[in-house]
């Protein structure tokens, strides 16, 4: 299990580096501010949590939970990266508005409107199941923040794409395919 936890830590570091590097060259947001990308902040927070809560009474020692966690982590990171690649230059920080926006409805966006949020949540959930159940608190906090961010983004997208976005919204779920 120790090797799996080290691999998880390395994977989070690599994800954070990728997320920061991929932020270069995106379309400018209205207002012109650049911020550290949310994926990188999430990766840093999880790395710190792994270090802080690696042991203790809520540490996970179950092979079954570890396996479920590894699958959730891998699927979550893959979903977030797939969505990020699919957005290309249209990607931006949560709740920002882009100059010359485009509505992306293909790739992972065919199933869910906010696959980056969904992927990050699944990855953090997987991390908690692999390491320490205290991470479930982080999943709940991130889930609330991502739901709020998605709601604000949806209002902005409805204003920006008054004809196309409501139709897209009607045929897809917000965060979990076929559920919510």
TIRO-2110 file (N, C-alpha, C; in Angstrom, 1 decimal):
// TIRO-2110
0.8, -1.2, 0.0, N, 1, A
0.0, 0.0, 0.0, CA, 1, A
0.9, 1.2, 0.0, C, 1, A
2.1, 1.2, 0.6, N, 2, A
3.0, 2.3, 0.7, CA, 2, A
3.4, 2.8, -0.7, C, 2, A
3.7, 1.8, -1.6, N, 3, A
4.1, 2.1, -2.9, CA, 3, A
3.0, 2.8, -3.7, C, 3, A
1.8, 2.4, -3.5, N, 4, A
0.6, 3.0, -4.1, CA, 4, A
0.4, 4.4, -3.6, C, 4, A
0.7, 4.7, -2.4, N, 5, A
0.6, 6.1, -1.8, CA, 5, A
1.6, 7.0, -2.4, C, 5, A
2.8, 6.4, -2.6, N, 6, A
3.9, 7.2, -3.2, CA, 6, A
3.6, 7.5, -4.6, C, 6, A
3.1, 6.5, -5.3, N, 7, A
2.7, 6.7, -6.7, CA, 7, A
1.6, 7.8, -6.8, C, 7, A
0.6, 7.8, -5.9, N, 8, A
-0.4, 8.8, -5.8, CA, 8, A
0.1, 10.2, -5.6, C, 8, A
1.1, 10.3, -4.7, N, 9, A
1.7, 11.6, -4.5, CA, 9, A
2.4, 12.1, -5.7, C, 9, A
3.2, 11.2, -6.4, N, 10, A
3.9, 11.6, -7.7, CA, 10, A
2.9, 12.0, -8.7, C, 10, A
1.8, 11.2, -8.8, N, 11, A
0.7, 11.5, -9.8, CA, 11, A
0.1, 12.9, -9.6, C, 11, A
-0.1, 13.3, -8.3, N, 12, A
-0.7, 14.6, -8.0, CA, 12, A
0.3, 15.7, -8.4, C, 12, A
1.6, 15.5, -8.1, N, 13, A
2.6, 16.5, -8.5, CA, 13, A
2.7, 16.6, -10.0, C, 13, A
2.7, 15.5, -10.7, N, 14, A
2.7, 15.6, -12.2, CA, 14, A
1.5, 16.3, -12.7, C, 14, A
0.3, 16.0, -12.1, N, 15, A
-0.9, 16.7, -12.5, CA, 15, A
-0.8, 18.2, -12.3, C, 15, A
-0.4, 18.6, -11.1, N, 16, A
-0.2, 20.0, -10.8, CA, 16, A
0.7, 20.7, -11.8, C, 16, A
1.8, 20.1, -12.1, N, 17, A
2.7, 20.7, -13.1, CA, 17, A
2.1, 20.8, -14.5, C, 17, A
1.4, 19.7, -14.9, N, 18, A
0.7, 19.7, -16.2, CA, 18, A
-0.3, 20.9, -16.2, C, 18, A
-1.1, 21.0, -15.1, N, 19, A
-2.2, 22.0, -15.1, CA, 19, A
-1.6, 23.4, -15.2, C, 19, A
-0.5, 23.6, -14.5, N, 20, A
0.1, 25.0, -14.6, CA, 20, A
0.6, 25.2, -16.0, C, 20, A
1.3, 24.2, -16.5, N, 21, A
1.9, 24.4, -17.9, CA, 21, A
0.8, 24.6, -18.9, C, 21, A
-0.3, 23.9, -18.8, N, 22, A
-1.3, 24.0, -19.8, CA, 22, A
-2.1, 25.3, -19.7, C, 22, A
-1.9, 26.0, -18.7, N, 23, A
-2.6, 27.3, -18.6, CA, 23, A
-2.0, 28.4, -19.5, C, 23, A
-0.8, 28.1, -20.0, N, 24, A
-0.2, 29.1, -20.9, CA, 24, A
-0.9, 29.0, -22.3, C, 24, A
-1.1, 30.2, -22.8, N, 25, A
-1.7, 30.3, -24.2, CA, 25, A
-3.2, 30.2, -24.2, C, 25, A
-3.9, 30.3, -23.1, N, 26, A
-5.4, 30.3, -23.1, CA, 26, A
-5.8, 31.7, -23.5, C, 26, A
-7.1, 31.8, -23.9, N, 27, A
-7.7, 33.0, -24.2, CA, 27, A
-7.7, 33.9, -23.0, C, 27, A
-7.5, 35.2, -23.2, N, 28, A
-7.5, 36.2, -22.1, CA, 28, A
-8.9, 36.3, -21.5, C, 28, A
-9.0, 36.3, -20.2, N, 29, A
-10.3, 36.5, -19.5, CA, 29, A
-10.6, 38.0, -19.5, C, 29, A
-11.9, 38.3, -19.4, N, 30, A
-12.3, 39.7, -19.3, CA, 30, A
-11.7, 40.2, -17.9, C, 30, A
-11.1, 41.4, -18.0, N, 31, A
-10.5, 41.9, -16.8, CA, 31, A
-9.0, 41.7, -16.8, C, 31, A
-8.5, 40.8, -17.6, N, 32, A
-7.1, 40.6, -17.8, CA, 32, A
-6.3, 40.0, -16.7, C, 32, A
-6.9, 39.6, -15.6, N, 33, A
-6.1, 39.0, -14.4, CA, 33, A
-5.8, 37.6, -14.7, C, 33, A
-4.6, 37.2, -14.3, N, 34, A
-4.2, 35.8, -14.4, CA, 34, A
-4.0, 35.3, -12.9, C, 34, A
-4.6, 34.1, -12.7, N, 35, A
-4.5, 33.5, -11.4, CA, 35, A
-3.9, 32.1, -11.5, C, 35, A
-3.5, 31.5, -10.4, N, 36, A
-3.0, 30.2, -10.4, CA, 36, A
-4.2, 29.2, -10.7, C, 36, A
-4.1, 28.3, -11.6, N, 37, A
-5.2, 27.4, -12.0, CA, 37, A
-5.7, 26.6, -10.8, C, 37, A
-7.0, 26.4, -10.8, N, 38, A
-7.6, 25.6, -9.7, CA, 38, A
-7.1, 24.2, -9.6, C, 38, A
-6.8, 23.6, -10.7, N, 39, A
-6.3, 22.2, -10.7, CA, 39, A
-5.0, 22.1, -9.9, C, 39, A
-4.1, 23.1, -10.1, N, 40, A
-2.8, 23.1, -9.5, CA, 40, A
-3.0, 23.4, -8.0, C, 40, A
-3.9, 24.3, -7.6, N, 41, A
-4.2, 24.5, -6.2, CA, 41, A
-4.8, 23.3, -5.5, C, 41, A
-5.7, 22.6, -6.2, N, 42, A
-6.2, 21.3, -5.7, CA, 42, A
-5.1, 20.3, -5.5, C, 42, A
-4.2, 20.2, -6.5, N, 43, A
-3.1, 19.2, -6.4, CA, 43, A
-2.2, 19.6, -5.2, C, 43, A
-1.9, 20.8, -5.0, N, 44, A
-1.1, 21.2, -3.9, CA, 44, A
-1.8, 21.0, -2.6, C, 44, A
-3.1, 21.3, -2.5, N, 45, A
-3.8, 21.0, -1.2, CA, 45, A
-3.8, 19.5, -0.9, C, 45, A
-4.0, 18.7, -1.9, N, 46, A
-4.1, 17.2, -1.7, CA, 46, A
-2.7, 16.7, -1.3, C, 46, A
-1.6, 17.2, -1.9, N, 47, A
-0.3, 16.8, -1.5, CA, 47, A
0.0, 17.2, 0.0, C, 47, A
-0.4, 18.4, 0.4, N, 48, A
-0.2, 18.8, 1.7, CA, 48, A
-1.0, 17.9, 2.7, C, 48, A
-2.2, 17.6, 2.3, N, 49, A
-3.1, 16.7, 3.1, CA, 49, A
-2.5, 15.3, 3.2, C, 49, A
-2.0, 14.8, 2.1, N, 50, A
-1.3, 13.5, 2.1, CA, 50, A
-0.2, 13.4, 3.2, C, 50, A
0.6, 14.5, 3.2, N, 51, A
1.7, 14.6, 4.1, CA, 51, A
1.1, 14.7, 5.6, C, 51, A
0.1, 15.5, 5.8, N, 52, A
-0.4, 15.8, 7.1, CA, 52, A
-1.2, 14.6, 7.7, C, 52, A
-1.9, 14.0, 6.9, N, 53, A
-2.9, 12.9, 7.3, CA, 53, A
-2.5, 11.5, 6.8, C, 53, A
-1.2, 11.3, 6.6, N, 54, A
-0.8, 10.0, 6.0, CA, 54, A
-1.1, 8.9, 7.0, C, 54, A
-1.1, 9.1, 8.3, N, 55, A
-1.3, 8.1, 9.3, CA, 55, A
-2.5, 8.5, 10.1, C, 55, A
-2.5, 8.1, 11.3, N, 56, A
-3.6, 8.4, 12.2, CA, 56, A
-4.7, 7.4, 12.2, C, 56, A
-5.8, 7.7, 13.0, N, 57, A
-6.8, 6.7, 13.2, CA, 57, A
-7.8, 6.6, 12.0, C, 57, A
-7.8, 7.5, 11.1, N, 58, A
-8.6, 7.4, 10.0, CA, 58, A
-7.9, 6.9, 8.7, C, 58, A
-6.6, 6.5, 8.9, N, 59, A
-5.8, 6.0, 7.8, CA, 59, A
-6.5, 4.8, 7.2, C, 59, A
-6.4, 4.7, 5.9, N, 60, A
-7.0, 3.5, 5.2, CA, 60, A
-6.0, 2.4, 5.1, C, 60, A
-6.4, 1.2, 5.5, N, 61, A
-5.6, 0.0, 5.4, CA, 61, A
-6.3, -1.1, 4.6, C, 61, A
-7.4, -0.8, 4.0, N, 62, A
-8.2, -1.8, 3.3, CA, 62, A
-7.7, -1.9, 1.8, C, 62, A
-7.5, -3.1, 1.4, N, 63, A
-7.1, -3.3, 0.0, CA, 63, A
-8.3, -2.9, -0.9, C, 63, A
-9.5, -3.3, -0.5, N, 64, A
-10.7, -3.0, -1.3, CA, 64, A
-10.9, -1.5, -1.5, C, 64, A
-10.8, -0.7, -0.3, N, 65, A
-11.0, 0.7, -0.4, CA, 65, A
-9.8, 1.3, -1.2, C, 65, A
-8.6, 0.8, -1.1, N, 66, A
-7.5, 1.2, -1.9, CA, 66, A
-7.7, 1.0, -3.4, C, 66, A
-8.2, -0.1, -3.7, N, 67, A
-8.5, -0.4, -5.1, CA, 67, A
-9.6, 0.5, -5.7, C, 67, A
-10.7, 0.7, -4.9, N, 68, A
-11.7, 1.6, -5.3, CA, 68, A
-11.2, 3.1, -5.5, C, 68, A
-10.3, 3.4, -4.5, N, 69, A
-9.7, 4.8, -4.5, CA, 69, A
-8.8, 5.0, -5.7, C, 69, A
-8.0, 3.9, -6.0, N, 70, A
-7.1, 4.0, -7.2, CA, 70, A
-7.9, 4.2, -8.5, C, 70, A
-9.0, 3.5, -8.6, N, 71, A
-9.8, 3.6, -9.8, CA, 71, A
-10.5, 5.0, -9.9, C, 71, A
-11.0, 5.4, -8.7, N, 72, A
-11.6, 6.8, -8.7, CA, 72, A
-10.6, 7.9, -9.0, C, 72, A
-9.4, 7.7, -8.4, N, 73, A
-8.4, 8.7, -8.7, CA, 73, A
-8.0, 8.8, -10.2, C, 73, A
-7.7, 7.6, -10.8, N, 74, A
-7.3, 7.5, -12.2, CA, 74, A
-8.4, 8.0, -13.1, C, 74, A
-9.6, 7.6, -12.8, N, 75, A
-10.8, 8.1, -13.7, CA, 75, A
-11.0, 9.6, -13.5, C, 75, A
-10.8, 10.1, -12.3, N, 76, A
-11.0, 11.5, -12.1, CA, 76, A
-9.9, 12.4, -12.8, C, 76, A
-8.7, 12.0, -12.6, N, 77, A
-7.6, 12.7, -13.3, CA, 77, A
-7.7, 12.6, -14.8, C, 77, A
-8.1, 11.4, -15.3, N, 78, A
-8.2, 11.3, -16.8, CA, 78, A
-9.4, 12.1, -17.3, C, 78, A
-10.5, 12.2, -16.5, N, 79, A
-11.6, 13.1, -16.9, CA, 79, A
-11.2, 14.5, -16.9, C, 79, A
-10.5, 15.0, -15.9, N, 80, A
-10.1, 16.4, -15.8, CA, 80, A
-9.2, 16.8, -16.9, C, 80, A
-8.2, 15.9, -17.2, N, 81, A
-7.3, 16.2, -18.3, CA, 81, A
-7.9, 16.1, -19.6, C, 81, A
-8.8, 15.1, -19.9, N, 82, A
-9.5, 15.0, -21.1, CA, 82, A
-10.4, 16.3, -21.4, C, 82, A
-11.0, 16.7, -20.3, N, 83, A
-11.9, 18.0, -20.5, CA, 83, A
-11.0, 19.2, -20.7, C, 83, A
-9.9, 19.3, -20.0, N, 84, A
-8.9, 20.4, -20.2, CA, 84, A
-8.4, 20.4, -21.6, C, 84, A
-8.0, 19.3, -22.1, N, 85, A
-7.4, 19.2, -23.5, CA, 85, A
-8.5, 19.6, -24.5, C, 85, A
-9.8, 19.1, -24.2, N, 86, A
-10.9, 19.3, -25.1, CA, 86, A
-11.2, 20.8, -25.2, C, 86, A
-11.1, 21.5, -24.1, N, 87, A
-11.4, 22.9, -24.0, CA, 87, A
-10.4, 23.8, -24.8, C, 87, A
-9.2, 23.3, -24.8, N, 88, A
-8.1, 24.0, -25.5, CA, 88, A
-7.9, 25.4, -24.9, C, 88, A
-7.9, 26.4, -25.8, N, 89, A
-7.7, 27.8, -25.4, CA, 89, A
-8.9, 28.4, -24.7, C, 89, A
-10.1, 27.7, -24.7, N, 90, A
-11.3, 28.2, -24.1, CA, 90, A
-11.3, 28.0, -22.5, C, 90, A
-10.3, 27.3, -22.1, N, 91, A
-10.2, 26.9, -20.6, CA, 91, A
-9.9, 28.2, -19.8, C, 91, A
-10.4, 28.3, -18.6, N, 92, A
-10.1, 29.4, -17.7, CA, 92, A
-10.4, 29.1, -16.3, C, 92, A
-10.1, 30.0, -15.4, N, 93, A
-10.3, 29.8, -14.0, CA, 93, A
-11.8, 29.8, -13.8, C, 93, A
-12.3, 29.2, -12.7, N, 94, A
-13.7, 29.1, -12.4, CA, 94, A
-14.3, 30.5, -12.3, C, 94, A
-15.5, 30.6, -12.9, N, 95, A
-16.3, 31.8, -12.9, CA, 95, A
-15.8, 33.0, -13.6, C, 95, A
-14.8, 32.8, -14.5, N, 96, A
-14.3, 33.9, -15.3, CA, 96, A
-15.0, 33.9, -16.7, C, 96, A
-15.0, 35.0, -17.3, N, 97, A
-15.6, 35.1, -18.6, CA, 97, A
-14.5, 35.4, -19.6, C, 97, A
-14.5, 34.7, -20.7, N, 98, A
-13.5, 34.8, -21.7, CA, 98, A
-13.9, 35.8, -22.8, C, 98, A
-12.8, 36.4, -23.4, N, 99, A
-13.1, 37.2, -24.6, CA, 99, A
-13.2, 36.2, -25.7, C, 99, A
-14.2, 36.5, -26.6, N, 100, A
-14.5, 35.6, -27.7, CA, 100, A
-14.7, 34.2, -27.2, C, 100, A
-15.7, 34.0, -26.4, N, 101, A
-16.0, 32.6, -25.8, CA, 101, A
-16.6, 31.7, -26.9, C, 101, A
-16.4, 30.4, -26.7, N, 102, A
-17.0, 29.4, -27.5, CA, 102, A
-17.7, 28.4, -26.6, C, 102, A
-18.8, 27.9, -27.0, N, 103, A
-19.5, 26.9, -26.2, CA, 103, A
-19.1, 25.5, -26.6, C, 103, A
-18.4, 24.8, -25.8, N, 104, A
-17.9, 23.5, -26.1, CA, 104, A
-18.9, 22.4, -25.6, C, 104, A
-19.4, 21.6, -26.4, N, 105, A
-20.4, 20.6, -26.1, CA, 105, A
-20.0, 19.2, -26.5, C, 105, A
-18.8, 19.0, -26.9, N, 106, A
-18.3, 17.7, -27.4, CA, 106, A
-17.3, 17.1, -26.4, C, 106, A
-16.8, 15.9, -26.7, N, 107, A
-15.9, 15.2, -25.8, CA, 107, A
-16.6, 14.9, -24.5, C, 107, A
-16.0, 15.1, -23.3, N, 108, A
-16.6, 14.8, -22.0, CA, 108, A
-17.8, 15.8, -21.8, C, 108, A
-17.9, 16.9, -22.5, N, 109, A
-19.0, 17.8, -22.3, CA, 109, A
-20.3, 17.3, -22.9, C, 109, A
-20.2, 16.2, -23.7, N, 110, A
-21.4, 15.6, -24.2, CA, 110, A
-22.3, 15.0, -23.0, C, 110, A
-21.6, 14.6, -22.0, N, 111, A
-22.2, 13.9, -20.8, CA, 111, A
-22.5, 14.8, -19.6, C, 111, A
-21.5, 15.7, -19.3, N, 112, A
-21.6, 16.6, -18.2, CA, 112, A
-21.1, 18.0, -18.6, C, 112, A
-21.7, 19.0, -18.0, N, 113, A
-21.4, 20.3, -18.3, CA, 113, A
-20.1, 20.8, -17.6, C, 113, A
-19.7, 20.2, -16.5, N, 114, A
-18.5, 20.6, -15.8, CA, 114, A
-17.6, 19.4, -15.5, C, 114, A
-17.0, 18.8, -16.5, N, 115, A
-16.2, 17.6, -16.2, CA, 115, A
-14.9, 17.8, -15.5, C, 115, A
-14.4, 19.0, -15.6, N, 116, A
-13.2, 19.3, -14.8, CA, 116, A
-13.5, 19.2, -13.3, C, 116, A
-14.5, 19.8, -12.9, N, 117, A
-15.0, 19.8, -11.5, CA, 117, A
-15.2, 18.3, -11.1, C, 117, A
-16.0, 17.6, -11.9, N, 118, A
-16.3, 16.2, -11.6, CA, 118, A
-15.0, 15.4, -11.5, C, 118, A
-14.1, 15.6, -12.4, N, 119, A
-12.8, 14.8, -12.4, CA, 119, A
-12.0, 15.1, -11.1, C, 119, A
-11.9, 16.4, -10.8, N, 120, A
-11.1, 16.7, -9.6, CA, 120, A
-11.8, 16.1, -8.3, C, 120, A
-13.1, 16.2, -8.3, N, 121, A
-13.8, 15.6, -7.1, CA, 121, A
-13.5, 14.1, -7.0, C, 121, A
-13.6, 13.4, -8.1, N, 122, A
-13.4, 12.0, -8.1, CA, 122, A
-11.9, 11.7, -7.7, C, 122, A
-11.0, 12.5, -8.2, N, 123, A
-9.6, 12.3, -7.9, CA, 123, A
-9.3, 12.5, -6.4, C, 123, A
-9.9, 13.5, -5.8, N, 124, A
-9.8, 13.8, -4.4, CA, 124, A
-10.5, 12.7, -3.6, C, 124, A
-11.6, 12.3, -4.0, N, 125, A
-12.3, 11.1, -3.3, CA, 125, A
-11.4, 9.9, -3.4, C, 125, A
-10.9, 9.6, -4.5, N, 126, A
-10.0, 8.4, -4.6, CA, 126, A
-8.8, 8.6, -3.7, C, 126, A
-8.2, 9.8, -3.6, N, 127, A
-7.1, 10.0, -2.7, CA, 127, A
-7.5, 9.7, -1.3, C, 127, A
-8.7, 10.2, -0.9, N, 128, A
-9.1, 10.0, 0.5, CA, 128, A
-9.3, 8.5, 0.8, C, 128, A
-9.9, 7.8, -0.2, N, 129, A
-10.1, 6.3, 0.0, CA, 129, A
-8.8, 5.5, 0.0, C, 129, A
-7.8, 6.1, -0.6, N, 130, A
-6.5, 5.4, -0.6, CA, 130, A
-5.6, 5.8, 0.6, C, 130, A
-5.9, 6.9, 1.2, N, 131, A
-4.9, 7.4, 2.2, CA, 131, A
-5.6, 7.5, 3.6, C, 131, A
-6.5, 8.4, 3.7, N, 132, A
-7.1, 8.8, 5.0, CA, 132, A
-8.5, 9.4, 4.8, C, 132, A
-9.4, 8.8, 5.5, N, 133, A
-10.8, 9.2, 5.4, CA, 133, A
-11.1, 10.7, 5.8, C, 133, A
-10.2, 11.3, 6.4, N, 134, A
-10.4, 12.7, 6.8, CA, 134, A
-10.5, 13.5, 5.5, C, 134, A
-9.9, 13.0, 4.4, N, 135, A
-10.0, 13.6, 3.1, CA, 135, A
-11.5, 13.8, 2.6, C, 135, A
-12.4, 13.0, 3.2, N, 136, A
-13.8, 13.1, 2.8, CA, 136, A
-14.3, 14.5, 3.1, C, 136, A
-13.8, 15.1, 4.2, N, 137, A
-14.1, 16.5, 4.5, CA, 137, A
-13.7, 17.4, 3.4, C, 137, A
-12.6, 17.2, 2.8, N, 138, A
-12.1, 18.0, 1.7, CA, 138, A
-13.0, 17.8, 0.5, C, 138, A
-13.4, 16.6, 0.3, N, 139, A
-14.3, 16.3, -0.8, CA, 139, A
-15.6, 17.1, -0.7, C, 139, A
-16.1, 17.1, 0.5, N, 140, A
-17.4, 17.8, 0.8, CA, 140, A
-17.2, 19.3, 0.6, C, 140, A
-16.1, 19.9, 1.1, N, 141, A
-15.8, 21.3, 0.9, CA, 141, A
-15.6, 21.7, -0.6, C, 141, A
-14.8, 20.9, -1.3, N, 142, A
-14.6, 21.1, -2.7, CA, 142, A
-15.9, 20.9, -3.5, C, 142, A
-16.7, 19.9, -3.1, N, 143, A
-18.0, 19.7, -3.8, CA, 143, A
-18.9, 20.9, -3.7, C, 143, A
-19.0, 21.5, -2.5, N, 144, A
-19.8, 22.7, -2.3, CA, 144, A
-19.3, 23.8, -3.1, C, 144, A
-17.9, 24.0, -3.1, N, 145, A
-17.3, 25.1, -3.9, CA, 145, A
-17.6, 24.9, -5.4, C, 145, A
-17.3, 23.7, -5.9, N, 146, A
-17.5, 23.4, -7.3, CA, 146, A
-19.0, 23.5, -7.7, C, 146, A
-19.9, 23.1, -6.9, N, 147, A
-21.3, 23.3, -7.2, CA, 147, A
-21.6, 24.8, -7.3, C, 147, A
-21.1, 25.6, -6.4, N, 148, A
-21.3, 27.1, -6.4, CA, 148, A
-20.7, 27.6, -7.7, C, 148, A
-19.5, 27.3, -8.0, N, 149, A
-18.8, 27.8, -9.2, CA, 149, A
-19.6, 27.4, -10.4, C, 149, A
-20.0, 26.1, -10.5, N, 150, A
-20.7, 25.7, -11.7, CA, 150, A
-22.0, 26.5, -11.8, C, 150, A
-22.7, 26.8, -10.7, N, 151, A
-24.0, 27.5, -10.8, CA, 151, A
-23.7, 28.9, -11.3, C, 151, A
-22.6, 29.6, -10.9, N, 152, A
-22.3, 30.9, -11.4, CA, 152, A
-21.9, 30.9, -12.8, C, 152, A
-21.1, 29.9, -13.2, N, 153, A
-20.8, 29.7, -14.6, CA, 153, A
-22.0, 29.5, -15.5, C, 153, A
-22.9, 28.7, -15.0, N, 154, A
-24.1, 28.4, -15.8, CA, 154, A
-25.0, 29.7, -16.0, C, 154, A
-25.0, 30.6, -15.0, N, 155, A
-25.7, 31.9, -15.2, CA, 155, A
-25.0, 32.7, -16.3, C, 155, A
-23.7, 32.7, -16.2, N, 156, A
-22.9, 33.5, -17.2, CA, 156, A
-23.0, 32.9, -18.6, C, 156, A
-23.0, 31.6, -18.7, N, 157, A
-23.1, 30.9, -20.0, CA, 157, A
-24.5, 31.1, -20.6, C, 157, A
-25.5, 31.2, -19.8, N, 158, A
-26.9, 31.4, -20.3, CA, 158, A
-27.0, 32.8, -20.8, C, 158, A
-26.3, 33.8, -20.2, N, 159, A
-26.3, 35.1, -20.7, CA, 159, A
-25.5, 35.2, -22.0, C, 159, A
-24.4, 34.5, -22.1, N, 160, A
-23.5, 34.6, -23.2, CA, 160, A
-24.0, 33.8, -24.4, C, 160, A
-24.7, 32.7, -24.2, N, 161, A
-25.2, 31.9, -25.2, CA, 161, A
-26.7, 31.6, -25.0, C, 161, A
-27.6, 32.7, -25.2, N, 162, A
-29.0, 32.6, -24.8, CA, 162, A
-29.8, 31.5, -25.5, C, 162, A
-29.4, 31.2, -26.7, N, 163, A
-30.1, 30.2, -27.5, CA, 163, A
-29.6, 28.8, -27.3, C, 163, A
-28.2, 28.7, -27.3, N, 164, A
-27.6, 27.4, -27.3, CA, 164, A
-27.5, 26.8, -25.9, C, 164, A
-27.2, 27.6, -24.9, N, 165, A
-26.9, 27.0, -23.6, CA, 165, A
-28.1, 26.4, -22.9, C, 165, A
-29.3, 27.0, -22.9, N, 166, A
-30.4, 26.3, -22.3, CA, 166, A
-30.7, 24.9, -23.0, C, 166, A
-30.5, 24.8, -24.3, N, 167, A
-30.8, 23.5, -24.9, CA, 167, A
-29.7, 22.5, -24.5, C, 167, A
-28.5, 22.9, -24.4, N, 168, A
-27.4, 22.1, -24.0, CA, 168, A
-27.6, 21.6, -22.5, C, 168, A
-28.0, 22.6, -21.7, N, 169, A
-28.3, 22.3, -20.3, CA, 169, A
-29.4, 21.3, -20.1, C, 169, A
-30.4, 21.3, -21.0, N, 170, A
-31.5, 20.4, -20.9, CA, 170, A
-31.1, 19.0, -21.2, C, 170, A
-30.1, 18.8, -22.0, N, 171, A
-29.8, 17.4, -22.4, CA, 171, A
-28.5, 16.8, -21.7, C, 171, A
-27.9, 17.6, -20.7, N, 172, A
-26.8, 17.1, -20.0, CA, 172, A
-27.0, 17.3, -18.5, C, 172, A
-26.2, 16.6, -17.7, N, 173, A
-26.2, 16.8, -16.3, CA, 173, A
-25.0, 17.8, -15.9, C, 173, A
-25.1, 18.4, -14.7, N, 174, A
-24.2, 19.3, -14.2, CA, 174, A
-22.8, 18.7, -13.9, C, 174, A
-22.8, 17.7, -13.0, N, 175, A
-21.6, 17.2, -12.5, CA, 175, A
-21.4, 15.7, -12.6, C, 175, A
-22.5, 14.9, -12.5, N, 176, A
-22.4, 13.5, -12.5, CA, 176, A
-23.4, 13.0, -13.6, C, 176, A
-22.8, 12.3, -14.6, N, 177, A
-23.6, 11.8, -15.7, CA, 177, A
-24.9, 11.0, -15.2, C, 177, A
-26.0, 11.3, -15.8, N, 178, A
-27.3, 10.7, -15.6, CA, 178, A
-27.8, 10.9, -14.2, C, 178, A
-27.1, 11.7, -13.3, N, 179, A
-27.6, 11.9, -11.9, CA, 179, A
-27.9, 13.4, -11.6, C, 179, A
-26.8, 14.2, -11.6, N, 180, A
-27.0, 15.6, -11.2, CA, 180, A
-26.1, 16.5, -12.1, C, 180, A
END
